[in-house]
């Protein structure tokens, strides 16, 4: 399990290396990568935040042959989330096939540090 922490309402990149079940880097050319953030790791319906490489600006392949992809979290993605521990998982999609590449892991939304004037 991995942990991803982001201050509420901020920008952060989630860098992912896709490997197969033997731990070997997987060529993800032609696949779509999806990240879903949820309150409960077993919930397949409620997605508080959903990112996919199929949507411009959500993520991009750094090097698909080497299984490298970056997913981008923007301020609007976490602005309305209460600071807490949520869960995320990552899937690779190829046609009708879906492969889980990151098991449900902690997605921590941290509180923001306020300016001295309270803004």
Secondary structure, 3 states (H helix, E strand, C coil): CCEEEEECCCCEEEEEECECCCCCECCCCCCEEEEEEECCCCCCCCCCEEEECCCCCCEEEEEHHHCEEEEEECHHHHCCCCCEEEEEEEEEEECCEEEEEEEEEEEEEECCCCCCCCC
